[in-house]
Amino acid sequence: MRTEEFDYPLPPEAIAQEPADPRDSSRLLVLDRFTGEIHEDIFRQVADYLRPGDVLALNDTRVIPARLHGRRPTGGRCEVFLLRDLGEGRWEALVRPARRLKPGAEVLIGEVRLKVLERTPEGTRVVKFPSREAAERVLEEHGQVPLPPYIKRPLHDPERYQSVFARSPGSTAASTAALHFTEGLIERLRQKGVRVVWFTLHMGLGSFRPIRVEEVEQHRLPPEVYTLPPETASEVNRAKAEGRRVIACGTGAVRVLEGVAAEGGRLRAGSGMVDLFIMPGYRFRVVDGMITNFHLPRSSHLVLVSAFAGRDLVMRAYSWALERGFRFLSFGDAMLIL
C-alpha cells in the first residue's frame, strides 16, 4: 500500500487549538463499520451506544513534563525532549540542536549536568543524568508538558492535556481519545453495566512521527512500554469467551490489546514492549469497537483506524466530518467505531 493512500487535505482551521469545555461536550461521529452509516452525537452520550457487559479499556498513563530547556557549557541554548526512561538515570531523548549535541556533549539544566552517551539508529540520543533522583528533580523543577507541534496556543491548565484518570507517569503524548471522559461519564457507564478496565501504555516517538516511507509496509513503530494487569486480562478474556464486546479507547489501546493476545485471542497479563503496527489486512482478534480522535494525514494512527473500519469508509467519514466543521487532532472531536 502506498502511504499517499492515507493522505487527505487538512485545513489549519480544522485543527483544534484548545480542548472542549467541559471535556465530554466534544462532538462525536458514530461510524457503523458494517453498514457504513455515519451520524453525529455529543460525546457525553457515548453510553447510549455501549451495552451492559461491554468491556471498555482505558489507558491510565500520565504525560510527564518531558520538554527541558537547557544550555551547553559554552552558553548556547538547547532542548532535551525525554522519550523513554531506560533506567539508572538514562533516557532516550530528542535533542536540539542535534548537530551540536553529539556523543560526549554535556547539557546544563538548572544546576544539573547531563551527558549525551550515544546516538541511536532512529536518530534519537541516549542521555544520562547523575542519578534517577536527579532526573526526577529536573523534571519536577524545569520540565514542561510537551504539546504537539500543531497546537500553537499555550495551555493555561496543563491538566487539560491529561485524562481525569491519568495516574501512571511515563508518556510524552496524551491518550487523546481519553481526554473526552469525565468522572461522571465513567460512573454513568458503570451504572449501565459497562465493565471499565485499565491498562498502561507510555506513548512516545511513534505518536509524533508521520510515515515518511512511500510504502506503508516499510514503516516501523518504535517500541513503547505497556502494563496489562491480571484483572484486565481476565475481564477481557471472559468477555470474549461469552461473546461480549471489547471497546478500546484510543489507537494505543488497540495496539496493546491486540499486541499481547495469543493466537487464539486470549490476553496475557504482564509488562513489556509493544511495537505492533496494524495496517489494512490485519485480522483483529480482541477489539470489537474503538473510540478515537481524528488523526493526522499519513499517520500510523490513521492507518490503524483504516485497518479496523476500511480505508474507503474512514476517508468518507473524515470528509463528512470536515464538511461539518468537526475539530481534528489532539484537542479535537471524537469518533466511535462499532
C-alpha positions as CSV (number, residue, x, y, z in Angstrom):
1,M,0.0,0.0,0.0
2,R,1.2,3.4,-0.8
3,T,1.4,5.9,2.0
4,E,-0.3,8.6,-0.2
5,E,-3.5,6.5,0.0
6,F,-3.8,7.7,3.6
7,D,-3.3,11.4,2.8
8,Y,-6.1,13.9,2.9
9,P,-6.4,17.7,2.9
10,L,-6.4,19.0,6.5
11,P,-7.0,22.8,6.6
12,P,-5.3,24.6,9.5
13,E,-8.6,25.9,10.8
14,A,-9.8,22.4,11.4
15,I,-7.1,21.7,13.9
16,A,-8.4,22.2,17.4
17,Q,-6.2,24.6,19.4
18,E,-7.8,24.1,22.8
19,P,-9.8,21.3,24.4
20,A,-13.6,21.3,24.7
21,D,-15.0,22.6,28.0
22,P,-16.4,20.5,29.6
23,R,-14.5,17.6,28.4
24,D,-17.5,15.5,27.4
25,S,-19.1,18.3,25.3
26,S,-16.9,17.3,22.3
27,R,-18.8,16.2,19.2
28,L,-19.0,12.5,18.4
29,L,-19.0,11.0,15.0
30,V,-20.6,7.5,15.2
31,L,-19.5,5.1,12.5
32,D,-21.0,1.7,11.8
33,R,-18.3,-0.2,10.0
34,F,-20.7,-2.9,8.8
35,T,-23.5,-0.7,7.3
36,G,-21.4,2.4,6.6
37,E,-23.9,4.6,8.4
38,I,-22.5,7.9,9.8
39,H,-24.2,10.2,12.2
40,E,-23.4,12.8,14.8
41,D,-23.9,13.0,18.6
42,I,-22.3,14.5,21.7
43,F,-19.5,12.6,23.5
44,R,-21.4,12.5,26.8
45,Q,-24.0,10.3,25.0
46,V,-21.4,7.6,24.2
47,A,-23.0,5.5,26.9
48,D,-26.1,5.2,24.6
49,Y,-24.0,3.2,22.2
50,L,-22.5,0.7,24.7
51,R,-24.2,-2.3,26.1
52,P,-24.3,-3.8,29.6
53,G,-21.5,-6.3,29.6
54,D,-19.3,-4.4,27.2
55,V,-15.7,-4.0,28.3
56,L,-14.2,-0.5,27.9
57,A,-10.3,-0.4,28.1
58,L,-8.8,2.9,29.3
59,N,-5.2,3.9,29.4
60,D,-4.2,5.4,32.7
61,T,-0.8,6.8,31.5
62,R,0.2,10.2,32.7
63,V,2.2,12.6,30.5
64,I,5.4,13.7,32.1
65,P,6.9,17.2,31.8
66,A,9.4,15.9,29.2
67,R,10.5,19.1,27.5
68,L,13.6,20.5,29.1
69,H,15.3,23.8,28.1
70,G,19.0,24.0,29.0
71,R,22.3,25.3,27.9
72,R,25.6,23.9,26.7
73,P,28.7,24.7,28.7
74,T,29.6,27.2,26.0
75,G,26.4,29.1,26.7
76,G,24.3,28.1,23.7
77,R,20.7,27.2,24.3
78,C,19.4,23.7,23.7
79,E,16.4,21.5,24.3
80,V,16.2,17.9,25.5
81,F,12.9,16.1,24.9
82,L,12.8,13.0,27.0
83,L,11.1,10.0,25.4
84,R,11.7,6.9,27.4
85,D,13.2,6.0,30.8
86,L,15.9,3.4,30.2
87,G,16.8,3.1,33.9
88,E,19.7,4.2,36.1
89,G,19.3,7.9,35.1
90,R,19.5,7.1,31.4
91,W,16.8,8.3,29.0
92,E,16.1,8.1,25.3
93,A,15.6,11.7,24.0
94,L,15.4,14.0,21.1
95,V,17.8,16.9,21.3
96,R,18.2,20.3,19.6
97,P,20.4,21.4,18.0
98,A,21.2,17.8,17.2
99,R,24.4,18.6,15.2
100,R,26.0,20.1,18.3
101,L,24.8,17.5,20.8
102,K,26.9,14.6,19.7
103,P,28.0,11.7,22.0
104,G,30.2,13.2,24.7
105,A,28.4,16.6,24.8
106,E,27.1,17.9,28.0
107,V,23.9,19.9,28.8
108,L,23.2,22.0,31.9
109,I,19.6,22.1,33.1
110,G,19.5,24.3,36.2
111,E,22.4,23.1,38.3
112,V,22.2,19.5,36.9
113,R,24.6,18.4,34.2
114,L,23.6,15.6,31.9
115,K,25.7,13.9,29.3
116,V,24.9,12.6,25.7
117,L,26.0,9.0,25.6
118,E,25.2,7.8,22.1
119,R,23.1,8.2,19.0
120,T,20.5,5.5,18.3
121,P,19.8,4.1,14.9
122,E,16.5,6.0,14.9
123,G,18.3,9.3,15.3
124,T,17.5,9.9,18.9
125,R,20.1,10.2,21.7
126,V,20.7,8.4,24.9
127,V,21.3,10.9,27.7
128,K,22.5,10.3,31.3
129,F,21.6,12.2,34.4
130,P,23.8,11.9,37.5
131,S,21.1,9.6,39.1
132,R,17.4,8.7,38.8
133,E,16.7,11.2,41.7
134,A,18.4,14.0,39.7
135,A,16.3,13.2,36.7
136,E,13.1,13.3,38.8
137,R,14.2,16.6,40.3
138,V,14.9,18.2,36.9
139,L,11.6,17.1,35.6
140,E,9.7,18.5,38.6
141,E,11.6,21.8,38.6
142,H,12.3,22.5,35.0
143,G,10.1,20.2,32.8
144,Q,7.3,21.4,30.6
145,V,4.4,19.2,29.4
146,P,5.1,18.7,25.6
147,L,2.1,19.7,23.5
148,P,2.1,18.5,19.8
149,P,3.7,21.0,17.4
150,Y,0.4,21.8,15.6
151,I,-1.0,23.3,18.8
152,K,0.1,26.9,18.7
153,R,-1.7,28.4,21.7
154,P,-0.4,28.0,25.2
155,L,-2.4,25.7,27.5
156,H,-3.3,27.6,30.6
157,D,-4.1,24.5,32.6
158,P,-1.6,21.6,31.9
159,E,-4.1,19.1,33.4
160,R,-6.2,19.5,30.3
161,Y,-3.6,17.5,28.4
162,Q,-4.1,14.7,31.0
163,S,-7.1,12.4,31.3
164,V,-9.1,12.6,34.5
165,F,-7.8,9.1,35.4
166,A,-4.1,9.7,34.5
167,R,-2.0,8.2,37.3
168,S,1.0,6.3,35.8
169,P,3.7,8.7,34.8
170,G,5.7,7.9,31.7
171,S,4.1,9.2,28.4
172,T,5.3,12.0,26.3
173,A,2.0,12.2,24.5
174,A,-1.5,12.0,25.9
175,S,-4.0,9.3,25.1
176,T,-6.2,11.9,23.3
177,A,-9.3,9.7,23.0
178,A,-9.3,9.5,26.8
179,L,-9.4,13.3,27.2
180,H,-13.1,13.3,26.5
181,F,-14.1,11.4,29.6
182,T,-15.3,12.9,32.9
183,E,-15.6,11.1,36.2
184,G,-19.3,11.4,35.9
185,L,-19.4,9.8,32.5
186,I,-17.3,6.9,33.7
187,E,-19.7,6.4,36.6
188,R,-22.7,6.5,34.2
189,L,-21.1,3.8,32.1
190,R,-20.5,1.6,35.2
191,Q,-24.1,2.1,36.3
192,K,-25.2,0.9,32.9
193,G,-23.2,-2.3,33.3
194,V,-20.2,-1.5,31.2
195,R,-17.1,-3.1,32.6
196,V,-14.3,-0.4,32.8
197,V,-10.8,-1.8,32.9
198,W,-7.4,-0.2,32.9
199,F,-4.0,-0.7,31.4
200,T,-0.9,1.5,30.9
201,L,0.8,2.4,27.6
202,H,3.5,5.0,27.8
203,M,3.3,6.6,24.3
204,G,6.4,8.2,22.8
205,L,8.0,8.9,19.5
206,G,5.5,6.9,17.4
207,S,2.8,9.4,18.3
208,F,4.7,12.3,16.7
209,R,6.4,10.9,13.6
210,P,4.4,10.6,10.3
211,I,5.0,7.8,7.9
212,R,7.9,9.0,5.7
213,V,8.4,5.9,3.5
214,E,6.5,5.5,0.3
215,E,5.1,2.1,1.1
216,V,3.2,1.6,4.4
217,E,4.6,-1.8,4.9
218,Q,8.1,-0.4,5.3
219,H,7.1,1.7,8.3
220,R,8.3,0.7,11.7
221,L,6.9,1.9,15.1
222,P,9.3,2.5,17.9
223,P,8.5,0.1,20.9
224,E,6.6,1.5,23.8
225,V,6.2,0.3,27.4
226,Y,3.0,-1.3,28.5
227,T,1.5,-2.9,31.6
228,L,-1.6,-5.1,31.4
229,P,-2.9,-6.0,34.9
230,P,-4.2,-9.6,35.5
231,E,-7.7,-8.3,36.3
232,T,-7.9,-6.5,33.0
233,A,-6.7,-9.6,31.0
234,S,-9.2,-11.8,32.9
235,E,-12.1,-9.5,32.3
236,V,-11.3,-9.2,28.5
237,N,-10.8,-13.0,28.2
238,R,-14.2,-13.6,29.9
239,A,-15.9,-11.1,27.6
240,K,-14.5,-12.8,24.5
241,A,-15.5,-16.2,25.8
242,E,-19.0,-15.0,26.5
243,G,-19.5,-13.1,23.2
244,R,-19.4,-9.6,24.8
245,R,-17.8,-6.7,23.1
246,V,-14.4,-5.2,23.9
247,I,-14.2,-1.4,23.2
248,A,-10.7,0.1,23.0
249,C,-10.3,3.8,23.9
250,G,-7.5,5.0,21.6
251,T,-5.3,3.5,19.0
252,G,-2.8,2.7,21.7
253,A,-5.4,0.6,23.5
254,V,-6.0,-1.3,20.2
255,R,-2.2,-2.0,19.8
256,V,-1.8,-3.2,23.4
257,L,-4.9,-5.5,23.4
258,E,-4.0,-6.9,20.0
259,G,-0.3,-7.0,20.6
260,V,-0.4,-9.1,23.8
261,A,-3.0,-11.5,22.5
262,A,-2.0,-15.1,21.9
263,E,-3.0,-16.8,18.6
264,G,-6.5,-17.6,19.9
265,G,-7.1,-14.0,21.1
266,R,-6.5,-14.7,24.8
267,L,-4.7,-11.9,26.6
268,R,-1.7,-12.5,28.8
269,A,-1.1,-10.1,31.7
270,G,2.3,-8.6,32.2
271,S,4.6,-5.8,31.3
272,G,6.9,-5.3,28.3
273,M,7.3,-3.5,25.0
274,V,4.8,-3.3,22.2
275,D,5.6,-2.3,18.6
276,L,2.7,-3.8,16.7
277,F,1.9,-1.8,13.5
278,I,-1.6,-2.5,12.4
279,M,-2.4,-1.9,8.8
280,P,-5.2,-3.0,6.4
281,G,-5.3,-6.7,6.1
282,Y,-4.7,-7.3,9.8
283,R,-7.1,-9.8,11.5
284,F,-8.5,-8.3,14.7
285,R,-8.7,-10.9,17.5
286,V,-9.7,-8.9,20.5
287,V,-11.1,-5.4,19.7
288,D,-14.8,-5.1,18.6
289,G,-15.1,-1.3,18.8
290,M,-13.0,1.7,19.3
291,I,-13.1,5.3,20.5
292,T,-10.6,7.6,18.8
293,N,-9.9,11.1,17.6
294,F,-9.3,12.4,14.1
295,H,-5.7,11.8,13.1
296,L,-3.0,13.4,11.0
297,P,-2.7,12.5,7.3
298,R,-0.1,9.8,6.6
299,S,0.0,8.8,10.3
300,S,0.2,5.3,11.7
301,H,-3.0,6.1,13.8
302,L,-5.0,6.7,10.6
303,V,-3.6,3.5,9.0
304,L,-4.8,1.6,12.1
305,V,-8.3,3.1,12.0
306,S,-8.4,2.2,8.3
307,A,-7.5,-1.4,9.1
308,F,-10.4,-1.6,11.6
309,A,-13.1,0.1,9.6
310,G,-11.9,0.0,6.0
311,R,-9.9,2.8,4.3
312,D,-12.6,4.0,2.0
313,L,-15.2,4.2,4.8
314,V,-12.8,6.0,7.1
315,M,-11.8,8.5,4.4
316,R,-15.5,9.1,3.7
317,A,-16.1,9.7,7.4
318,Y,-13.2,12.1,7.6
319,S,-14.6,14.1,4.6
320,W,-18.0,14.1,6.2
321,A,-16.5,15.4,9.4
322,L,-14.5,18.2,7.7
323,E,-17.6,19.3,5.8
324,R,-19.5,19.7,9.0
325,G,-16.8,21.5,10.9
326,F,-15.6,18.8,13.3
327,R,-12.4,19.7,15.2
328,F,-9.4,17.5,14.4
329,L,-6.3,16.1,16.2
330,S,-5.4,16.0,19.9
331,F,-7.9,18.6,21.3
332,G,-10.5,17.8,18.6
333,D,-13.7,15.8,18.5
334,A,-14.1,12.0,18.7
335,M,-15.2,9.0,16.7
336,L,-16.9,5.9,17.9
337,I,-16.5,3.0,15.5
338,L,-18.6,-0.1,16.1
